[in-house]
């Protein structure tokens, strides 16, 4: 009798198509894409057109806007394949996923027509402007960029820095102080076109000596219509928290894709003629590296999926999201480091993707929430959840039930 195999699910089939597209059309061009020049950007646009034609663009956009996957938990399978190349999320439209969801949920009809529709068609690039040179990124109360509503228009003044895609973006969501009351009611998010008077790119900013599209921005009386605010004025803190929760999980899934690729490159080297000559597979330290990298990826993957499942179910998942982000960051960093160690000097060169992934992996410990801040937050939340009089369920650490209320 022939072997009976279960039919592939639509998500599995899409994940396989995404992997094939990334491996065959993006990986061979990574050295050209890394140049961050006009030729690289033209190539990225051409590959994006090919991705749309192949049906692998914008997989987790809102369903009514052309998305192909309804749940975050299902999308994780696809997201890991998108993350195999550090350039694939931009080419496949995945970098715009978070903005697509935020604008779909909170934008006015005017913003949806002007910015959201071109974004999901792949005709516009979005950017998110929050961090500032003179403020503490994890403390919104220190924010100095201001937005004042006068005569039906927002007037924005201030600076932002380390803003992704800002040099090529068509619009940016600017986080600014819009009131003088409590910070929870005094921050707003306003969508602005980057070609508006008063929007200025001050300078590009490299990360670990490498240009990755980050820049410092200045807003000099930049004006936007009143209806370009997301949600309502003063809701910025709540929107920031919403954005961080989904954004960290999306990034973490892509980092796991890079980690898995590093694992594969490491194992390929061990099995290669050079690896056989050095008898790498027989060395306990090489085996230990393979084990540690695999364990790190498997652990992070389980944490990301747990947080995503709670996200889909509408269950509070703040602790789970931060745990997943930290674990995914550790996984890609350890995978890149171990793969380079096995590869030797070649791993330090630009002949493989490892050097770029290694540099990018180090930034994950700062971007989207610095490790120290997240660890401190998780520790505080866990201590609050385990105080006398509280019932703590480690399976649902974000949910606390007071014994006194029972």
C-alpha positions as CSV (number, residue, x, y, z in Angstrom):
1,X,0.0,0.0,0.0
2,X,1.2,3.5,-0.8
3,X,1.9,5.9,2.0
4,X,-1.1,8.0,3.1
5,X,-0.2,11.7,3.5
6,X,-2.4,14.4,4.9
7,X,-3.4,17.2,2.4
8,X,-1.5,20.4,2.8
9,X,-3.3,23.3,4.5
10,X,-3.5,26.6,2.6
11,X,-1.2,28.2,5.2
12,X,1.4,25.4,4.7
13,X,1.2,25.8,0.9
14,X,1.6,29.5,1.2
15,X,4.6,29.1,3.5
16,X,6.2,26.8,1.0
17,X,5.6,29.3,-1.8
18,X,7.1,32.1,0.2
19,X,10.2,30.0,1.0
20,X,10.6,29.1,-2.6
21,X,10.3,32.8,-3.6
22,X,12.8,33.9,-1.0
23,X,15.3,31.2,-1.7
24,X,15.2,31.5,-5.5
25,X,14.6,35.2,-6.1
26,X,15.9,37.1,-3.0
27,X,18.8,35.2,-1.5
28,X,20.9,35.3,-4.8
29,X,20.6,39.1,-4.8
30,X,21.4,39.8,-1.1
31,X,24.8,41.3,-1.8
32,X,23.2,43.8,-4.3
33,X,20.4,44.6,-1.9
34,X,22.8,45.3,0.9
35,X,24.3,48.2,-1.1
36,X,21.4,50.5,0.0
37,X,21.8,52.7,-3.1
38,X,19.5,53.5,-6.0
39,X,20.3,50.3,-7.8
40,X,19.4,48.3,-4.7
41,X,16.1,50.1,-4.2
42,X,15.2,49.6,-7.9
43,X,15.9,45.9,-7.5
44,X,13.8,45.7,-4.4
45,X,10.9,47.3,-6.2
46,X,11.2,44.9,-9.1
47,X,11.2,41.9,-6.7
48,X,8.2,43.3,-4.9
49,X,6.3,43.4,-8.2
50,X,7.3,39.8,-8.8
51,X,6.1,38.9,-5.3
52,X,2.7,40.5,-6.0
53,X,2.5,38.5,-9.3
54,X,3.4,35.3,-7.4
55,X,0.8,35.9,-4.7
56,X,3.2,36.1,-1.8
57,X,2.9,39.8,-1.1
58,X,1.1,41.2,2.0
59,X,0.1,37.8,3.4
60,X,-1.0,39.1,6.8
61,X,-2.7,42.3,5.8
62,X,-6.2,42.7,7.0
63,X,-8.4,40.2,5.1
64,X,-10.7,42.9,3.7
65,X,-7.5,44.6,2.3
66,X,-6.2,41.6,0.4
67,X,-4.6,39.6,3.2
68,X,-4.5,35.8,2.9
69,X,-4.3,34.7,6.5
70,X,-6.8,35.7,9.2
71,X,-5.0,34.7,12.4
72,X,-1.6,35.7,13.8
73,X,-0.8,32.1,14.9
74,X,-1.3,30.8,11.4
75,X,0.8,33.7,9.9
76,X,3.8,32.7,12.0
77,X,4.5,29.8,9.7
78,X,4.7,32.2,6.7
79,X,6.5,34.9,8.7
80,X,9.4,32.6,9.4
81,X,9.9,32.0,5.7
82,X,9.7,35.7,5.0
83,X,12.4,36.2,7.7
84,X,15.0,33.9,6.0
85,X,16.5,37.0,4.4
86,X,16.8,40.3,6.2
87,X,15.6,42.0,2.9
88,X,12.6,39.8,2.3
89,X,10.1,41.4,4.8
90,X,10.4,44.7,2.9
91,X,10.2,43.1,-0.5
92,X,7.2,40.9,0.4
93,X,5.3,43.8,2.0
94,X,5.6,42.3,5.5
95,X,7.3,45.5,6.8
96,X,4.0,47.3,6.2
97,X,1.9,44.8,8.0
98,X,1.8,46.6,11.3
99,X,0.9,50.0,9.7
100,X,-1.7,48.3,7.6
101,X,-3.4,46.9,10.7
102,X,-3.1,50.1,12.7
103,X,-4.5,52.3,9.9
104,X,-7.2,49.9,9.2
105,X,-8.4,50.0,12.8
106,X,-7.9,53.6,13.6
107,X,-7.5,55.8,10.5
108,X,-10.1,58.3,9.2
109,X,-11.7,57.7,5.8
110,X,-9.3,60.4,4.4
111,X,-6.2,58.7,5.7
112,X,-7.4,55.3,4.5
113,X,-7.9,56.6,1.0
114,X,-4.7,58.7,0.9
115,X,-2.3,56.4,2.6
116,X,-3.7,52.9,3.5
117,X,-4.9,52.0,0.0
118,X,-1.6,52.7,-1.7
119,X,0.3,51.0,1.2
120,X,-1.5,47.6,0.8
121,X,-1.2,47.8,-3.0
122,X,2.6,48.1,-2.6
123,X,2.6,51.6,-4.0
124,X,3.7,53.4,-0.8
125,X,6.2,53.0,2.0
126,X,5.3,53.7,5.6
127,X,7.4,54.8,8.5
128,X,6.8,55.2,12.3
129,X,8.4,58.1,14.1
130,X,8.6,57.7,17.8
131,X,12.2,57.8,19.2
132,X,13.8,61.2,19.9
133,X,17.4,62.4,20.4
134,X,16.6,64.2,23.7
135,X,14.1,61.8,25.2
136,X,14.1,58.3,26.7
137,X,12.4,56.0,24.3
138,X,10.9,53.8,27.0
139,X,9.5,56.8,28.9
140,X,6.8,58.6,26.8
141,X,6.6,61.4,29.4
142,X,10.1,62.6,28.3
143,X,8.9,63.2,24.7
144,X,9.5,66.7,23.4
145,X,8.0,66.6,19.9
146,X,4.8,68.6,20.0
147,X,1.6,68.7,17.9
148,X,-0.7,71.7,18.3
149,X,-4.2,71.8,16.8
150,X,-4.9,75.3,15.4
151,X,-7.7,76.2,13.0
152,X,-8.4,72.6,12.0
153,X,-4.7,71.7,11.3
154,X,-2.0,70.0,13.3
155,X,1.2,71.9,13.6
156,X,4.1,69.6,14.5
157,X,7.5,70.6,15.7
158,X,10.4,68.5,17.0
159,X,12.9,65.8,16.0
160,X,12.9,62.0,15.8
161,X,15.8,59.6,15.1
162,X,16.6,56.0,14.2
163,X,13.4,56.0,12.2
164,X,13.1,53.0,9.8
165,X,12.5,53.5,6.1
166,X,12.2,57.2,6.7
167,X,14.4,58.2,3.7
168,X,12.1,56.4,1.3
169,X,8.8,56.6,3.1
170,X,5.8,58.3,1.5
171,X,4.2,58.9,4.9
172,X,5.0,58.7,8.6
173,X,3.0,58.1,11.7
174,X,4.4,60.7,14.1
175,X,4.0,60.3,17.9
176,X,3.9,63.7,19.6
177,X,2.7,65.4,22.7
178,X,-0.6,67.1,22.0
179,X,-1.7,68.2,25.4
180,X,-0.5,69.2,28.9
181,X,-2.4,66.8,31.1
182,X,-1.4,63.3,32.2
183,X,0.8,61.6,29.7
184,X,-1.8,58.8,29.2
185,X,-4.1,61.5,27.7
186,X,-1.6,63.9,26.2
187,X,0.1,61.9,23.4
188,X,-1.3,61.5,19.9
189,X,-0.4,59.7,16.7
190,X,-0.7,61.8,13.5
191,X,-0.1,60.6,9.9
192,X,1.8,63.0,7.7
193,X,3.0,62.9,4.1
194,X,6.8,63.0,3.9
195,X,6.6,65.5,1.0
196,X,4.9,68.1,3.1
197,X,6.6,71.4,3.8
198,X,8.4,71.2,7.2
199,X,9.4,67.5,6.9
200,X,13.1,67.2,6.7
201,X,15.6,64.3,6.7
202,X,18.5,65.6,8.9
203,X,20.9,62.8,8.3
204,X,21.1,59.0,7.7
205,X,22.1,57.0,10.7
206,X,24.2,53.8,10.4
207,X,23.8,50.9,12.8
208,X,27.1,49.2,13.7
209,X,28.7,50.8,10.7
210,X,26.0,49.7,8.2
211,X,23.3,51.7,6.5
212,X,19.9,50.1,7.0
213,X,17.5,52.9,6.1
214,X,17.5,54.6,9.5
215,X,17.6,58.4,9.7
216,X,17.1,61.4,11.9
217,X,14.1,63.6,11.0
218,X,13.1,67.2,11.8
219,X,9.6,68.6,11.8
220,X,9.5,72.4,11.3
221,X,5.9,73.5,11.6
222,X,4.9,70.5,9.6
223,X,1.1,70.7,9.1
224,X,-1.5,68.0,8.7
225,X,-5.3,68.0,8.6
226,X,-7.2,67.5,11.8
227,X,-8.5,64.1,10.6
228,X,-5.0,62.7,10.1
229,X,-4.9,61.8,13.8
230,X,-5.2,58.0,14.5
231,X,-8.1,57.2,16.8
232,X,-8.8,60.4,18.8
233,X,-6.4,63.0,20.1
234,X,-4.8,61.9,23.3
235,X,-5.1,58.1,22.6
236,X,-1.4,57.8,21.6
237,X,-0.3,55.8,24.7
238,X,-3.0,53.2,24.2
239,X,-2.2,53.0,20.5
240,X,1.6,52.7,21.2
241,X,0.8,49.7,23.5
242,X,-1.4,48.1,20.9
243,X,1.3,48.6,18.2
244,X,4.1,47.3,20.4
245,X,2.3,44.0,21.2
246,X,1.6,43.1,17.6
247,X,4.9,44.6,16.3
248,X,7.1,42.7,18.6
249,X,5.5,39.4,17.6
250,X,5.8,40.1,13.9
251,X,9.5,41.1,14.3
252,X,10.2,38.0,16.5
253,X,8.8,35.7,13.9
254,X,11.0,37.2,11.2
255,X,14.0,36.9,13.5
256,X,13.3,33.2,13.9
257,X,13.4,32.8,10.2
258,X,16.9,34.3,10.2
259,X,17.9,32.1,13.1
260,X,16.7,29.0,11.3
261,X,18.7,30.0,8.2
262,X,21.8,30.4,10.4
263,X,21.2,26.9,11.8
264,X,20.9,25.5,8.3
265,X,24.1,27.2,7.1
266,X,25.9,25.9,10.2
267,X,24.8,22.3,9.6
268,X,25.6,22.6,5.9
269,X,29.2,23.5,6.7
270,X,29.5,20.6,9.2
271,X,28.3,18.2,6.4
272,X,30.4,19.9,3.7
273,X,33.7,18.4,2.3
274,X,35.5,21.0,4.5
275,X,33.5,20.0,7.5
276,X,34.2,16.3,6.9
277,X,37.9,17.0,6.4
278,X,37.9,18.7,9.9
279,X,35.6,15.9,11.2
280,X,33.3,18.6,12.7
281,X,30.4,16.2,13.1
282,X,32.6,14.1,15.4
283,X,33.5,17.0,17.7
284,X,31.5,17.4,20.9
285,X,31.8,21.2,20.8
286,X,30.3,21.3,17.3
287,X,27.5,19.0,18.4
288,X,26.9,21.3,21.4
289,X,26.6,24.3,19.2
290,X,24.0,22.6,17.0
291,X,22.1,21.6,20.1
292,X,22.1,25.0,21.7
293,X,21.0,26.8,18.5
294,X,18.2,24.3,17.9
295,X,17.0,24.6,21.5
296,X,17.1,28.4,21.4
297,X,15.0,28.4,18.2
298,X,12.5,25.8,19.4
299,X,12.1,27.6,22.8
300,X,11.6,31.0,21.2
301,X,9.2,29.6,18.6
302,X,7.0,28.1,21.3
303,X,7.0,31.4,23.2
304,X,6.1,33.4,20.1
305,X,3.3,30.9,19.3
306,X,1.9,31.1,22.8
307,X,1.8,34.9,22.7
308,X,0.2,34.8,19.2
309,X,-2.4,32.4,20.3
310,X,-3.4,34.7,23.2
311,X,-3.4,37.6,20.8
312,X,-5.9,35.9,18.5
313,X,-8.0,34.9,21.5
314,X,-8.1,38.4,22.9
315,X,-6.3,37.3,26.1
316,X,-4.0,39.7,27.8
317,X,-0.5,38.8,26.7
318,X,1.9,41.6,27.7
319,X,4.3,39.3,29.6
320,X,4.1,36.6,26.9
321,X,4.9,39.2,24.2
322,X,8.0,40.5,26.0
323,X,9.2,37.0,26.8
324,X,8.8,36.0,23.1
325,X,10.7,39.1,21.9
326,X,13.6,38.5,24.3
327,X,13.8,34.8,23.4
328,X,13.7,35.5,19.7
329,X,16.4,38.1,20.0
330,X,18.6,35.7,21.9
331,X,17.9,32.9,19.4
332,X,19.0,34.8,16.3
333,X,22.0,36.2,18.1
334,X,23.2,32.8,19.3
335,X,22.4,31.2,15.9
336,X,24.5,33.8,14.0
337,X,27.3,33.7,16.5
338,X,27.6,29.9,16.5
339,X,27.2,29.6,12.7
340,X,30.1,32.1,12.3
341,X,32.2,30.1,14.7
342,X,31.7,26.9,12.8
343,X,32.2,28.7,9.4
344,X,35.4,30.4,10.5
345,X,36.8,33.4,8.7
346,X,34.3,33.0,5.9
347,X,31.5,33.7,8.3
348,X,33.1,37.1,9.0
349,X,33.2,38.0,5.4
350,X,30.5,39.2,3.0
351,X,30.6,35.9,1.2
352,X,27.8,34.6,3.3
353,X,24.7,36.3,4.9
354,X,26.0,35.6,8.4
355,X,27.9,38.9,8.9
356,X,24.8,40.9,8.0
357,X,22.5,38.8,10.2
358,X,25.0,39.0,13.1
359,X,25.0,42.8,13.0
360,X,21.3,42.9,12.7
361,X,20.9,40.4,15.5
362,X,22.8,42.7,17.9
363,X,20.4,45.6,17.1
364,X,17.4,43.4,18.1
365,X,18.5,43.7,21.7
366,X,17.9,47.5,21.5
367,X,15.2,48.1,18.9
368,X,11.6,47.4,19.7
369,X,12.3,47.6,23.4
370,X,15.8,47.3,24.9
371,X,16.5,44.0,26.7
372,X,17.1,45.7,30.1
373,X,13.8,47.6,30.0
374,X,11.8,44.5,29.0
375,X,13.5,42.3,31.6
376,X,12.8,44.9,34.3
377,X,9.1,45.2,33.2
378,X,8.6,41.4,33.2
379,X,10.2,41.2,36.6
380,X,8.0,43.9,38.0
381,X,4.8,42.3,36.5
382,X,5.7,38.9,37.9
383,X,6.4,40.3,41.3
384,X,3.0,42.1,41.3
385,X,1.3,38.9,40.2
386,X,2.8,36.9,43.0
387,X,2.2,39.2,45.9
388,X,0.4,37.9,48.9
389,X,-3.3,37.8,48.2
390,X,-2.9,37.2,44.5
391,X,-3.4,34.0,42.6
392,X,-0.7,33.4,39.9
393,X,-1.2,31.0,37.0
394,X,2.1,30.4,35.2
395,X,0.2,29.2,32.1
396,X,-1.5,32.7,31.9
397,X,1.0,35.0,33.6
398,X,-0.6,38.1,32.2
399,X,-3.9,37.3,34.0
400,X,-4.0,37.9,37.8
401,X,-7.0,37.0,40.0
402,X,-7.1,38.5,43.4
403,X,-8.0,36.0,46.1
404,X,-9.8,38.8,48.0
405,X,-12.2,39.1,45.1
406,X,-13.2,35.4,45.2
